[in-house]
């Protein structure tokens, strides 16, 4: 038996001058070559019809359910009256109601992680002309993330011999708890907020900043020099990009005159000329710059590409979480996707009017439906960026923040002052 029969000779690669890639003739094709007219394919039309049906069905269900926020207070009052009539003390009712709201709030980042990981796989697969998860679950691999969660839950928890065991154990907790607590003052629609506090914006930035301490703890306690470098890189990046991200919100606070996130979203209700929404994104120059700076800094704050220097697996194995396994490893990703959701919720509240409809004749849908729709579009941008931009070099990443993003955010505060003076 000759060598050629054991290992068949592959065709010689050729350089594709129009696309600038090496292709194997008659074996690999660009999507534009395979689907020159996608709408002529029955499968493409069927997929578009299924997607349109899903969106229509979700919109119809949202219209049928209506506003959920105004129903909460009467429901609580009825339950309170019933409990009091049975002799239950008032403080027990209040504590129980707080726990119920806390459980619902806790479910938001958990469900988001299950959905976002699956959605990211599907988006990345389609961007790369692949199918993504298809078999685990009844529809397009819908239970793939659940299976991954069970796998991580059953994996052995390994702690390095040279690690500081207590700090190593506490680091994921310090990372994930602030990520969940930061959701408290963020609205999910009209009157759908866990704690409608007047300093909600300050609370979110203060609590969310604690997670960087957990990342440093993870890097230092692992007893691994690559983990330590990843933790230090993360601290440098997160602390640096937190400044322009915070300054990007200052014009929003100046224009709204409040730190209450629900109030900021509510003040954007209405339309200019009956058509253009009064969203802060449409305020000339100031709104657009504030949104772009906040979006870029939020991508950096969540360690997403092109700002995933804390991980940088090509250089640091896996960064600060190299020595973690099982559910401890999963908690870092849970916090990452929780902060992605939190950033999108804040952008929808600060710049896109919260639950306000984009056009007056579309207000038949409840505010929570419009709010979640805007959040999903913004989350898609986070997932889209991952497969579009190359990773920054660490020195250029810091230069971009200190030499461009921070000065622009400060100048935008001055522009907001001029805009307020002009409008007054």
FENCORUR-V307219 format. One record per residue. N is the residue number from 0. PSI is psi in whole degrees, -180 to 180 (NA if undefined). D_CENTER is the distance of its C-alpha to the mean C-alpha in Angstrom with 1 decimal. Layout:
BEGIN
<<N PSI D_CENTER> <N PSI D_CENTER>>
END
This chain:
BEGIN
<<0 124 56.8> <1 167 55.6> <2 -31 52.4> <3 -32 51.4> <4 -30 51.6> <5 -45 49.4> <6 93 46.8> <7 144 47.0> <8 129 46.6> <9 155 43.5> <10 150 43.9> <11 136 43.6> <12 146 40.3> <13 153 40.6> <14 125 38.7> <15 107 37.0> <16 -32 37.9> <17 -31 35.9> <18 -10 32.6> <19 35 33.4> <20 157 32.8> <21 124 35.2> <22 149 35.6> <23 120 38.0> <24 135 40.2> <25 12 40.1> <26 -29 37.5> <27 138 34.2> <28 152 33.1> <29 152 30.5> <30 -35 28.6> <31 -22 30.6> <32 -37 33.8> <33 -35 33.0> <34 71 31.6> <35 -32 33.6> <36 80 33.7> <37 -33 30.8> <38 -12 31.8> <39 -10 35.2> <40 130 33.7> <41 -37 33.9> <42 -36 30.9> <43 -44 28.7> <44 -38 30.1> <45 -41 29.7> <46 -42 26.0> <47 -38 25.5> <48 -40 27.5> <49 -43 25.5> <50 -45 22.2> <51 -37 24.0> <52 -40 25.5> <53 -46 22.2> <54 -42 20.8> <55 -41 24.2> <56 -42 24.4> <57 -42 21.1> <58 -40 22.2> <59 -41 25.6> <60 -39 24.5> <61 -42 22.4> <62 -39 25.6> <63 -40 27.7> <64 -36 25.8> <65 -168 25.6> <66 132 24.3> <67 -32 23.4> <68 -51 23.3> <69 -16 27.0> <70 -16 28.0> <71 -48 26.7> <72 -48 29.3> <73 -35 32.3> <74 -43 31.1> <75 -42 31.0> <76 -42 34.4> <77 -43 36.0> <78 -38 34.8> <79 -44 36.0> <80 -41 39.4> <81 -45 39.8> <82 -40 39.1> <83 -36 41.4> <84 -22 44.1> <85 5 43.9> <86 14 44.4> <87 130 40.9> <88 149 40.5> <89 -39 38.1> <90 -31 36.2> <91 -39 35.4> <92 -44 34.0> <93 -44 31.8> <94 -43 30.6> <95 -41 30.0> <96 -37 28.0> <97 -41 25.8> <98 -38 25.2> <99 -46 24.4> <100 -37 21.8> <101 -37 20.4> <102 -40 20.3> <103 -42 18.4> <104 -39 15.8> <105 -33 15.6> <106 -27 15.2> <107 -56 11.9> <108 -29 9.8> <109 -49 12.4> <110 -37 12.4> <111 -42 8.7> <112 -43 9.3> <113 -44 12.4> <114 -44 11.1> <115 -39 8.1> <116 -44 10.6> <117 -44 13.3> <118 -40 11.6> <119 -40 10.8> <120 -41 14.5> <121 -43 15.8> <122 -47 14.4> <123 -37 15.5> <124 -45 18.7> <125 -33 19.5> <126 -34 18.9> <127 17 21.4> <128 43 23.7> <129 176 23.2> <130 -33 22.8> <131 -167 20.2> <132 132 20.6> <133 -27 23.5> <134 -29 25.8> <135 103 24.1> <136 164 23.8> <137 -16 25.6> <138 113 23.5> <139 43 21.7> <140 37 21.1> <141 -24 19.1> <142 13 20.1> <143 -44 19.4> <144 -34 16.5> <145 -43 18.9> <146 -39 21.6> <147 -38 19.6> <148 -42 18.9> <149 -39 22.6> <150 -45 23.5> <151 -35 21.7> <152 -34 23.2> <153 -7 26.7> <154 151 26.5> <155 138 28.7> <156 110 27.5> <157 130 29.0> <158 126 29.6> <159 150 31.4> <160 -34 34.9> <161 4 34.5> <162 154 31.3> <163 102 31.3> <164 -43 30.7> <165 -47 29.8> <166 -39 27.3> <167 -37 25.9> <168 -36 25.4> <169 -21 24.0> <170 -49 21.4> <171 -33 18.7> <172 -44 19.5> <173 -28 19.2> <174 -44 15.7> <175 -32 14.3> <176 -47 16.4> <177 -32 15.2> <178 -32 11.5> <179 -42 13.0> <180 -29 15.5> <181 -15 13.3> <182 -12 12.4> <183 -49 16.2> <184 7 16.8> <185 126 13.9> <186 151 15.4> <187 13 14.4> <188 -177 17.4> <189 122 21.0> <190 21 22.2> <191 82 19.3> <192 141 18.4> <193 -49 19.3> <194 103 20.9> <195 75 21.7> <196 152 22.8> <197 -24 24.1> <198 38 22.4> <199 -42 18.9> <200 -46 17.4> <201 -40 19.5> <202 -45 18.6> <203 -46 14.8> <204 -35 15.5> <205 -47 18.3> <206 -43 16.8> <207 -29 13.6> <208 -13 16.0> <209 -27 17.9> <210 -29 15.6> <211 -29 17.1> <212 -41 20.4> <213 -36 19.3> <214 -41 18.4> <215 -41 21.8> <216 -41 23.5> <217 -43 22.2> <218 -42 23.5> <219 -40 26.8> <220 -13 27.6> <221 -17 27.4> <222 28 30.6> <223 126 29.3> <224 -32 29.6> <225 -38 26.8> <226 -40 24.4> <227 -44 25.9> <228 -41 25.3> <229 -40 21.6> <230 -41 21.3> <231 -40 23.2> <232 -42 21.2> <233 -45 18.0> <234 -44 19.8> <235 -43 21.1> <236 -49 17.9> <237 -42 15.8> <238 -39 18.8> <239 -49 19.6> <240 -12 16.4> <241 -28 16.1> <242 -58 19.3> <243 -30 18.4> <244 -42 15.1> <245 -43 17.3> <246 -26 20.1> <247 -25 18.0> <248 -19 17.7> <249 -45 21.4> <250 -34 22.6> <251 -45 20.5> <252 -40 22.3> <253 -44 25.6> <254 -35 25.5> <255 -30 24.4> <256 23 26.7> <257 157 24.6> <258 -5 21.9> <259 121 21.2> <260 -41 17.8> <261 -39 19.3> <262 -38 22.3> <263 -44 20.4> <264 -40 18.9> <265 -32 22.4> <266 -11 24.2> <267 9 22.6> <268 153 24.4> <269 178 27.2> <270 141 28.0> <271 124 30.1> <272 15 33.1> <273 7 31.8> <274 -54 29.4> <275 124 26.9> <276 148 24.2> <277 38 24.5> <278 150 20.9> <279 -20 20.5> <280 -23 19.1> <281 0 22.7> <282 130 24.5> <283 128 26.5> <284 -56 25.2> <285 -47 23.7> <286 -43 20.9> <287 -43 19.9> <288 -42 20.2> <289 -42 18.2> <290 -45 15.3> <291 -43 15.6> <292 -44 16.0> <293 -40 13.0> <294 -48 10.7> <295 -46 12.5> <296 -32 12.6> <297 -38 8.9> <298 -41 8.6> <299 -39 11.6> <300 -29 10.6> <301 9 7.9> <302 35 10.8> <303 153 9.6> <304 137 12.6> <305 18 14.7> <306 28 14.2> <307 42 14.3> <308 -37 17.7> <309 -32 17.5> <310 -64 17.5> <311 61 19.5> <312 -21 21.1> <313 -19 23.8> <314 -34 25.2> <315 24 24.2> <316 -74 24.1> <317 17 20.7> <318 -144 20.6> <319 -21 20.4> <320 22 19.8> <321 -41 22.7> <322 19 25.0> <323 147 22.8> <324 168 23.1> <325 -141 22.5> <326 -27 20.4> <327 -41 20.1> <328 -40 18.5> <329 -30 16.1> <330 -34 15.2> <331 -41 13.8> <332 -33 11.3> <333 -44 10.7> <334 -36 9.9> <335 -49 7.7> <336 -26 5.3> <337 -41 6.3> <338 -31 5.6> <339 -48 2.0> <340 -43 3.4> <341 -43 6.2> <342 -41 5.9> <343 -38 5.7> <344 -42 8.3> <345 -42 10.2> <346 -40 10.5> <347 -36 11.7> <348 -42 14.0> <349 -38 15.3> <350 -18 15.8> <351 25 15.9> <352 15 18.1> <353 -118 16.0> <354 14 17.7> <355 142 20.4> <356 147 21.5> <357 -25 21.6> <358 150 25.3> <359 -36 27.9> <360 2 29.1> <361 11 25.7> <362 11 25.6> <363 -18 27.0> <364 146 23.5> <365 160 22.3> <366 -37 19.9> <367 -31 17.3> <368 -45 17.3> <369 -39 16.8> <370 -49 14.1> <371 -33 12.0> <372 -44 13.2> <373 -40 11.9> <374 -41 8.4> <375 -38 8.7> <376 -43 10.3> <377 -38 7.8> <378 -37 5.2> <379 -37 8.6> <380 -42 9.2> <381 -44 6.7> <382 -35 8.6> <383 -42 11.7> <384 -34 12.0> <385 -34 12.3> <386 18 15.4> <387 -41 16.8> <388 146 17.3> <389 160 19.4> <390 141 18.6> <391 148 20.0> <392 146 23.1> <393 -39 22.7> <394 -36 25.4> <395 -31 24.1> <396 -44 20.6> <397 -37 22.3> <398 -42 24.7> <399 -37 22.1> <400 -55 20.7> <401 -29 24.1> <402 -14 26.1> <403 -60 24.0> <404 -45 20.7> <405 -48 22.3> <406 -38 25.5> <407 -42 23.8> <408 -37 21.9> <409 -42 25.2> <410 -34 27.1> <411 -30 24.7> <412 -44 25.6> <413 -40 29.2> <414 -35 28.7> <415 -38 27.1> <416 -42 30.3> <417 -39 32.5> <418 -41 30.7> <419 -40 31.2> <420 -39 34.8> <421 -38 35.3> <422 -19 34.0> <423 NA 36.0>>
END
